[in-house]
Amino acid sequence: MARGLNGSANGSGGHVPTGREAVEARLPGVSNLPPAVAGALAAVVGLRTTVPKDRRSAQTLGTEREGFGALIGDDGLIVTIGYLIMEADTITITDIDGNGWPAYIVGYDYESGFGLVRTEQPIRLKHMTFGDSDSLELRSEAYVAGLGGEKATLKVKVAGRREFAGYWEYLLDNAIFTVPAYPVWGGSALIGHDGSLLGIGSLLVQEALGPGAPAFPGNMYVPINRLKPIFQELVTKGRLATPPRPWLGLITLEHMGQLVVGGISDGGPADRAGLQRGDILHALNGDVLDDLADFYRKLWASGPAGTAVNLRMERDNDAFEVTVRTGDRARYHKFGSD
């Protein structure tokens, strides 16, 4: 199990937004939503997974996970956020009418964070189409939806389009940050005025307005344009054919201008090399590390998974160097009946 910080990014828990939170001044029988948005809401589904307790993500993400997904195909294909399905052995989809549908994993991309599942039988509901997430700029308006139709829909504004570096060796170049915060965010759908799918909910963030701005809670969405170039390969092969990125198994935090190890994946490359929680990262292969994004870019530029990297570290005010043979994160985790 991963030790150190609880790395849960799970959007389960909380409550589905009430009608008052979702849309303003609703009149009985009258929708305040654009017709195209209202027409797309049936494609937002509930997603529930179970994960064996001996799987490596069970401690940080839980053995029971709940969130949402968006129906994107007539054959029951659904896009969601990947951590909801990581190492899951059962998946249940719930449609807007309350029907339950067993489903299975189709594909998962660690680099983008997208996951794909498909119901064992087609869901006869209108599916969403992909929109152009690049059209969302600062202060653009959109809608966030979970399962439940209009009462589970929230009008939001784009608070930022910027780089996002996650402590779990994850980097997005152009993430979407929205306000106000949607309380059950994992896998929620970011919908444009034309009813198209613009993003998938990943996180609750406390500084949605960006560095240096007053703290204001919001959500981070993975842009749907990030999925488009890899979509067909994920559908047909389940993962990308390109060599996997090198992975260390570190939870890394930025603290007072330093990169600090906040946790280590048990049995992962960093654990085998003897790294510890509290260690400070200074350089990789002789190159000084500026910030978390810089660390990841230099790590991933070092070669494919399996490449050995040299880290200059600090522990208890003592400097040292360590060589770590990187790994493939997909091989570290298990899926289905593995």
N, C-alpha and C positions, 0 to 999 in steps of 0.2 A: 504494500500500500504506500501511497505517497505520504511522506511525513513532512512536517513543517506547517505552512499555512494551509488552511482549508481552501482549496482552489475552486470551490463551487461557483460556477457561473449560472447555476440552474435557475430558470425562471419559474419554477414551481413554487407553490405557496402564495400567500396574498389572496386577493379577491378579484373577481371579474368586475370591471367598472360598472357602476350603476348608470342608469339612464342620465342622471343629472351630471355625472362626470363626463359622459361620452359626448353629448351634443347639447347645445344650449337652447332653451325655450322651446322644447318639443311640444307640439300640439297633438292632442289625441287623433290618431289615424293619419297624421301628416309627418312625412319624413323631412328632416332638415338636411339630409345628405344629398349630394349630387346623384342623379339617377344611376349613373354608371358605377359609382361607389356602392350604392345600395344593392345593385345587381350583382356585384362581385362578392358580397359577404358570405353567400352560401358556400363558396369555395374555401373558406377558412375552416379548418377542422381541428378537433382536439386530438392530442397525441399522448399516449401513456405507454411507458416502457417499464419492464422489469429487468434487472441486471443481477446475475448471480453474485452472491456476497464475496466470492473469492476472486472476482475480477478486479483488476488493478485500479479502475476508476471508481469502484464502489464506495470507497471511503470519502473521497472528495466530492463526488457528484451524487452519491446515494444509490440505493438499490431499486428505488421506485422514483421515476421522473415523470413529470407532466409538463406539457406545454402545448404548442400549436404547430400547425403546418399549413401550407397552401396547396390545394389541388391544382396541378398544372397539366394534367393529361386525362383523356377519356378512359385510359386503362387503369386509373387509380394511382397514377404517379403523383407523389407529394414531395415538396421541398420543405425542409425544416432546418433548424440549427443542429449541427452535428453532435454537440455534447449530450443532447437528449437521447440519441440512439447509440452512443459509444458503448460497445461491449454488451448491448442488449440481447437477451434471448427471446423476449416476447415484445411485440408491438401491437397496440390496439388503437385504431382510429375511430373517433366519434364524429359523425356528421351533424349538421345543424338540426336535424330532426331527432337526434338522440340515438340513432342506430350505431351499433358497434361493428367494426370491421377489422379482422386480423390482418396484419401486414408484415412485411419483411424488408430487410435492408437491401437497397439496390446499390448504393454507393456512398462513399464518405471521403471528403477531401480535407485533410488537415490544414493545408495551406490557406484555403479560403474560409473554412469552417462550415461549409454547406454539407448537409446530409440529404440523401434521397431514399424514400421508402415507397413501396407499392402495396396496395391492398390486394388480398388474394382474389377478390372479385371486384370488377369495376364499380365505381361509385357513379351513379347516374345523376350527377350534378354538373352544372356549367363550371368549367375550369377557368382559372385565370390565365392571362397571357403576360409575357414578360414586357415590362415597359423599359424606358430609358432612364436609368437612375442618374446618369450624368446631367439630366435636366433639372435635378434638384440642387438649388443653390441656397445660399444663406437667406433665411426668412421665407423660403418657399413653404407653401402649405401642402399638407398631405393628410392621410388618415391612417391610424393604426387600428388593427382589428384582431381580436381573438375569437374563439368560438362563442356564438350567441347573437349574431346579427347586429342590428343597430345599437342595442343596449350595451354591447361590448366593443363599441367603436369610439375612438377618441380622435378629435381633430388636433393636429400637431403642427408645429413650425420647425423648420430646419434651423438648428442653433449653430451648426458648423459642419464643414466638410474638411477633414484633416486626417493626418496620419494617426493610427492607433497602434501602440505596441502593448501587447498583453504579456503578463508575467509568465505565461506558460509556453513561451517560444512561439509567438504568434504576432504577425504584423500585417496590417492593412494600410495601403497607401492613401486611400480616399474614403474613409469610413463616414457614415451619415450619423449625425447626432441630432436628436429631436427633443423638444420640450412641448408640453409638460411630460412628466414621466408616466409611462403606462405600467401598472403594477404587476402584471403577469406577462413578462416580456419574452420569454424563451420561445422562439419560433413564430412569434406574432408577425402579421403581414403588414408591411408598409405599402399603402395603396395610393396611387395617383388619382387626380380628379377624373381621369378617363377610365378608372377601374382597373388599371394595369398594376402588376406587381413590381414594386420598386426596390424592395429590400426585405430581409428576414431579421427578426429581432434576436439580439445576442446578449446584451448586457444592460443592467441598470448602472448608471454612472452618476457620481455626485458633482462632477464639474463639467456638465454638458456644454457650457458656454466657452470652455477652453481654458488653457493655462493663463493665469494672471487675472481672469475674470472672477467675479463673485461666485461662490459655490451655488450651484442650482442643479437639482437632480433632473435627469433625463435618461434617454436610452441611446444605445449604440446599435445601428443597423448595418448589416453587411449588404453592400449594394448588389443588386441583382445583375448588374453588368459584369461583376466579378465571376459570376457563374457561367455566363454565356459562352466564353471560349472553351470551357472544359465540360460543358453539359453533356454533349453526345458521348464523350469518352467515359464519363461517370455512369451514364445509363447503360452503355454496352459492356464496360469492363469492370465497373465498380470502383476503380481508382485510376490515377493517371499513370501512363506508361513511362513518363519521364523519370529519371533517377530520383529517388526520394531525397529530400534535404537531410543534411546531418542534424542529429538531435542529441542533446546532452542530458535531458531529463532534469532540468533545473526550473525552479520557481525563482525568478530574479526580480528584485524590486529596486527602484530608484529612490535613494534616501540621502538627502543632503549632498547631492552631486556625486554620489557613489552608487555602484551597482552591487547590491548585497544579495547573497543567496538566502532566500526565505524558506526554501524547502527543496527536497530532493526526492525523485521517484525511486522507490526501493528497487534495487536490482538493475537500475538504469545505468547508462554510461558514467555519469558523474558520481553515482554511488559507488560503482566498482573502482573508480579512480581515487576514492577516499575524500571527496569534497564534503564539507559540512555546512550546516545551517550557520549563518553569520559570517562566512567567508566573504571577502570583498574581491570583486573581479577588477583587474586593472588593464590587462592587455590580452590579445589573442594573436598568436603567431607573431609576436613582436609589435603589433599595431595597438596603440593606446585606444581604449574604448571611450567614446564620448557620452553615449547614452544607450538606452535599451535598444532602440531601433538600429543604432550603429553596431551594437553587439551582434544582433541577429543578422544583419546584412553581411558582416565580416565572417560570421560562422557559416552562413549558407554559401558564401563565395569560396569557401575553403575546399569544396569538392563534394561528392555525393556522400550519402550515409555510409559509414564505415571508415571515412577519412579520419586520421589522427590529427588532433589540434593541440597546440601548446598554450596553456593558460598561465598568465602571471597573476598570482593571487596574494592576498594578505589575510593572515589569521592571528589574532591577538598581537597585533602590531609587528608581526614577523612576516617578511615577504618570502614567497616560495614560488616555484614553477611546477606544473604538473602536466603530463601528457594524457589526454583523454581520447580514446577511440570512440568516435561518435557512433550512434545507432540509428535504426529506422523505427520511428515511432509507431508505424502501423504494425510492425512485427512484435512490438512490446505489448500491445493490447490484443485482446482476443475478441472474436466476433462469432455470433451464432453458436454452433455446437463445437467450436474449436477447443 
